[in-house]
Amino acid sequence: MHADTETDEVYAQMTLQPLNPDEQKEAYHPAELGTANKQPTNYFCKILTASDTSTHGGFSVPRRAAEKVFPPLDFSQQPPAQELIARDLHGNDWKFKHIFRGQPKRHLLTTGWSVFVSAKRLVAGDSVLFIWNEKNQLLLGIRCANRPQHMMPSSVLSSDSMHLGLLAAAAHAAATNSRFTIFYNPRYNSYHIFLDDYFNARISDFGLAKLMNMNQSKTNTGIRGTKGYVALEWFKNMPITAQVDVYSYGVVLLEIISCRRCVQEMEQEDEEKAILTDWAYDCYKDGAVDALVEGDNEALDDKEKLEKLVMIAIWCVQEDPVLRPSMRNVIHMLEGYSYLGVKVRWKNFFYYIFNVYFPCVFSLKRALWNNLLELKARHTNREWCFGGDFNDVKSLRERKGRLQHCNNLEMKEFGEFIEDSSFVDIHCKGKKFSWFSSDGKAMSRIGRFLVSDEIISILGVVGQLIGLRDISYHCPIWLVVDKSDWGPKPFKFNN
């Protein structure tokens, strides 16, 4: 195995030596080829966030990962710190300062980290792997995320440079019983090599190539006209993903709700109703979803369910495909539990803010934890905030009364979900508990905010404040910041 000096991508180099006739008659013993390597037990891998790759920041290490892989810190020091030396795939040693600090306290790699990020040209979405091997050595590897690649259907390899050279070399080695070397890179599988009539290599996406002529460099999907069931990605130069089907489902759901087609001819005075998605959005925004089911008394009798279905449909038909839910989450919402997310831009930063409501059933909670982790892994380089009713606590200290209902495994896995997400559960101010039973005999902290390091640093978040409850069993919770200017009155009450 080898590693590319520029990208650190691993590849295999194999030299094949043909056997002579006598050797071919001998028995073949696979065991002589060696034994398989054991998978290291002490290792962790993390997908880098924007703050991890910032030149002014450090690398945030999950607590369990730091305790598992790094040597133990001396907590008699204030703050606890140590120097780590990690060796990469090329035998180069990198020095980092490992420190335990912050509010709340967390493990960070500071001094030396930005040098490593710059040298390896790491960006958010890339992955870093630390291994503590049996020789008590700390090893370090990276895996770069797939960078955007442009389709190149033109001739990028001429007949002079290729012209069956590879095939000719292989054929010659086989015919003369000479050695032949193969290089295998598991990441280089995005393109097929097509040869034209003159054996010039042409590189292209295979799926699109089937739609193109030999000398054609562009193709057209032929989509025109008014949007109906079709997502806007089809009209724009954007990747086509499974989210286009989510958009179409949202349109169909609106048709089921309103009992009408997605595009319909209207009189001039009702022309704003011609495109169903636009009209439904206006109705929902104005609090007039009744207009969508005018005359349907059965639907009007359950307005809460009607508003919920319209909300799900509108979420599905968002123009930005990133903001659409997965179909799994759509099903969860229809069954009564999930989350709702919005994308907010403030001071040239994009924030993804999610309101969550977790079910009471442990298996369903676990499924939703995994959904949120998958969502965060798919969309890197973003600032995240999750807040709402998690319907769980991390330990018995966050609960009082009716402790017989606590599930130790559930609390443990909830804590692991927070660790795996790399979110920060900021310390509370004000009240200790966020939920109280009607008789006041049971209380817990099932409501909270979980935020990314970027939001803490950008907004200056210093805590979360649990306020006094009114008619609800739940208390309101605010994120407390120390440096944001909320503008003139009446919005200056937070300053």
C-alpha positions, -999 to 999 in steps of 0.1 A, spaced: 0 0 0 11 35 -8 -1 71 -3 -2 99 -28 22 126 -17 -2 154 -27 -36 141 -15 -27 113 10 -51 90 -9 -40 54 -5 -35 32 -35 -22 -3 -41 8 -12 -63 10 -49 -74 36 -64 -95 25 -96 -113 51 -122 -122 40 -149 -146 47 -185 -136 67 -208 -158 51 -241 -168 67 -260 -139 56 -235 -113 20 -236 -126 19 -274 -119 27 -269 -82 1 -266 -55 -12 -231 -47 -12 -222 -9 -31 -190 -2 -19 -190 34 16 -183 22 5 -149 11 4 -136 47 -23 -129 73 -49 -102 73 -42 -71 94 -62 -67 125 -85 -36 127 -71 -12 153 -93 -10 184 -83 25 196 -91 49 168 -116 76 159 -126 93 127 -143 127 124 -157 147 95 -142 182 98 -165 212 104 -159 248 93 -145 257 127 -121 227 126 -106 240 94 -105 277 104 -70 291 106 -79 309 139 -95 279 156 -86 244 167 -98 208 163 -127 199 186 -123 162 197 -153 143 211 -147 134 248 -150 97 243 -126 97 214 -100 118 233 -102 94 263 -100 64 241 -72 73 217 -50 101 233 -28 95 264 -45 106 296 -43 142 306 -29 154 340 -59 172 355 -38 185 383 -26 211 358 -48 241 350 -57 239 323 -49 202 316 -27 200 285 -1 178 267 19 177 235 9 150 210 31 137 182 12 120 154 28 103 124 11 104 90 12 79 61 45 94 47 64 90 80 61 128 88 56 137 125 31 164 134 30 181 168 -2 193 184 -11 208 217 -40 189 233 -58 210 259 -90 206 279 -107 240 282 -136 262 272 -172 267 284 -184 240 285 -150 223 287 -140 202 258 -109 186 242 -91 207 216 -60 204 194 -47 239 191 -10 247 185 1 230 153 -33 221 141 -37 251 116 -3 242 102 -15 207 95 -47 219 80 -29 243 56 -3 217 46 -29 191 38 -52 216 22 -81 203 43 -116 218 40 -149 212 58 -162 178 48 -128 161 48 -122 134 74 -93 129 99 -84 96 114 -64 91 146 -51 56 156 -33 45 188 -15 13 177 0 -16 196 34 1 196 20 30 216 23 53 186 -2 79 175 -9 76 138 -27 102 117 -45 99 83 -69 120 62 -95 112 36 -106 141 13 -142 144 4 -150 142 -33 -142 175 -48 -166 189 -75 -156 175 -108 -166 190 -142 -177 167 -170 -150 165 -196 -164 149 -227 -136 164 -249 -105 144 -259 -82 149 -229 -59 120 -238 -45 121 -274 -37 90 -294 0 99 -291 -1 96 -253 -24 66 -251 -32 49 -284 -37 15 -268 -4 18 -249 -18 3 -218 -35 -26 -235 -4 -32 -256 19 -33 -226 -4 -58 -208 -6 -80 -239 32 -79 -244 38 -89 -207 14 -118 -210 30 -130 -242 66 -128 -230 60 -140 -194 75 -107 -182 66 -87 -150 36 -63 -152 28 -37 -126 -8 -26 -117 -18 5 -98 -52 4 -81 -69 35 -65 -103 27 -50 -114 63 -53 -109 66 -91 -141 51 -103 -162 81 -113 -154 79 -149 -154 54 -177 -129 57 -205 -145 57 -239 -126 53 -271 -137 68 -304 -131 52 -338 -95 64 -338 -88 51 -302 -87 86 -287 -97 85 -250 -128 105 -242 -137 110 -205 -173 115 -196 -200 107 -171 -214 73 -183 -250 80 -177 -249 113 -197 -227 98 -223 -254 74 -234 -275 104 -243 -248 122 -263 -234 119 -297 -197 114 -303 -187 151 -306 -215 165 -285 -204 184 -254 -238 194 -240 -272 179 -237 -306 193 -229 -334 177 -208 -360 194 -229 -380 206 -199 -400 238 -206 -430 257 -194 -448 262 -160 -436 243 -130 -459 215 -119 -447 183 -104 -411 190 -115 -385 205 -91 -366 236 -102 -333 216 -104 -346 203 -138 -348 239 -151 -314 250 -138 -279 237 -141 -281 218 -108 -274 181 -98 -305 158 -100 -308 139 -67 -335 120 -48 -348 154 -35 -366 160 -68 -389 131 -59 -395 147 -25 -406 179 -44 -430 159 -66 -445 141 -35 -451 175 -19 -471 186 -50 -491 154 -50 -499 159 -13 -512 194 -19 -534 180 -47 -548 154 -23 -555 181 3 -571 206 -21 -587 181 -45 -574 200 -75 -546 198 -101 -512 214 -95 -517 238 -125 -552 249 -133 -568 276 -155 -585 303 -135 -605 334 -141 -586 366 -140 -598 375 -105 -585 341 -92 -553 338 -112 -532 337 -80 -546 302 -75 -534 289 -109 -502 274 -95 -511 253 -65 -477 254 -47 -476 292 -48 -512 295 -36 -508 270 -8 -477 288 4 -496 321 5 -526 305 23 -503 289 49 -483 322 54 -515 342 59 -530 316 83 -558 308 58 -554 271 50 -592 268 52 -593 282 17 -575 251 4 -604 229 15 -633 253 11 -666 234 14 -649 202 29 -665 201 63 -647 169 73 -613 185 67 -623 217 85 -634 198 115 -597 188 121 -579 220 113 -548 210 133 -543 180 111 -549 201 80 -523 227 90 -498 199 97 -503 183 63 -500 216 45 -468 224 64 -453 190 54 -462 196 18 -447 231 18 -415 218 33 -413 192 5 -416 218 -22 -389 242 -10 -369 256 -39 -336 248 -22 -332 210 -23 -311 211 9 -341 223 28 -364 195 18 -367 165 41 -359 130 32 -389 107 25 -381 89 58 -386 121 77 -418 128 58 -432 95 69 -421 102 105 -438 136 104 -470 120 90 -469 96 119 -466 124 144 -429 130 152 -398 145 137 -383 179 132 -388 211 112 -358 230 99 -352 265 84 -323 281 67 -314 316 79 -289 340 66 -274 366 90 -242 387 86 -231 366 56 -235 333 75 -260 306 68 -276 289 99 -296 257 99 -320 259 128 -342 228 137 -371 225 160 -373 189 172 -399 169 189 -389 134 199 -413 105 204 -415 86 237 -407 52 223 -370 43 226 -366 26 192 -382 57 175 -359 80 194 -329 60 183 -341 61 146 -345 99 148 -310 103 164 -296 84 135 -316 106 110 -302 138 125 -266 124 124 -270 114 88 -284 148 79 -255 166 95 -230 143 78 -245 149 44 -244 187 47 -210 199 60 -196 234 63 -228 247 79 -237 262 113 -263 241 132 -287 246 160 -312 219 173 -337 229 200 -369 216 214 -383 186 233 -358 157 231 -379 137 255 -348 124 272 -321 132 298 -284 125 299 -283 114 336 -304 111 367 -291 145 378 -314 160 351 -345 144 365 -363 145 398 -392 123 409 -406 92 393 -371 79 387 -384 44 381 -393 54 346 -357 62 337 -339 39 313 -301 37 318 -294 25 283 -316 52 268 -298 79 288 -264 65 278 -273 64 241 -287 100 243 -254 112 257 -236 93 229 -258 109 203 -247 144 216 -210 133 216 -212 118 181 -229 149 167 -201 172 180 -228 195 193 -224 214 225 -250 211 253 -244 246 268 -248 249 305 -281 262 318 -289 295 336 -320 302 356 -341 271 364 -326 236 365 -355 218 349 -374 226 317 -405 203 322 -428 199 352 -457 175 357 -492 188 365 -489 178 402 -454 192 405 -440 158 418 -419 151 387 -396 174 367 -368 169 342 -346 187 316 -360 172 284 -359 205 266 -326 220 255 -305 235 227 -277 217 210 -255 240 189 -223 237 169 -190 253 179 -194 278 150 -226 292 164 -210 296 198 -181 315 184 -200 336 159 -229 346 181 -210 346 214 -234 321 230 -226 319 268 -255 297 280 -292 287 277 -317 303 300 -348 283 312 -376 307 320 -409 304 340 -436 283 325 -472 296 320 -500 273 310 -477 246 294 -458 219 312 -427 230 293 -407 261 302 -394 285 275 -357 283 268 -335 311 253 -300 310 240 -280 337 259 -254 357 239 -230 383 251 -222 405 220 -251 406 195 -268 439 187 -304 432 180 -311 466 166 -334 494 176 -365 490 198 -388 471 200 -361 444 193 -335 458 216 -349 441 247 -321 415 246 -293 441 247 
